[in-house]
Amino acid sequence: MTMKKWLCLGLLALGSFSLWGCGTTTTSEELGYEDFDDIDTFAQIWTRPESSGDYLVYLYSTDCESCEDLKAAMFAFATDYAEEFPVYFLDITDVGSTDTDAQTNFLDVTGIDQLVYPALVLVKNKSFDSTAQSRFYFAGATRIRSILYDMKNGINPFED
């Protein structure tokens, strides 16, 4: 065979292996919020019937730059730790102005003054312990990344 034929055959084989290897994998960057369990109202934060009791609720806004920066990390965590730490997503862009009574109740229950996002709420036994607020409410991308890191490394914030 000539050198040109060997080169073409090699490129064809390389291309085939590349396509075969990429066939069905999905990365967290290819996922969207619609690929995860969502919550439509603030009231639903405390009433996840399909959950055994302990779960996470991620509050985000589609027009928030910090939320966008954190999105891939949240998707990866929600995918990799779904069994141990179920994550539900609440887009506050959609509910902020229409769910005011439930939002006020959420603020009262969590003991926070105003809604900040991104935020991660750890719901234990379908409730929130405001006396341990620092263990169960995380606002801002840095704090959320920190608790996700801890949880990935075996620190379970739900355990006393």
Secondary structure by P-SEA (a helix, b strand, c coil): ccaaaaaaaaaaaaaaaaaaaaccccccccccccccccccccccccccccccccbbbbbbbcccaaaaaaaaaaaaaaaaccccbbbbbbccccccccaaaaaaaaaaaaccccccccbbbbbcccccccccccccccccaaaaaaaaaaaaaccccccc
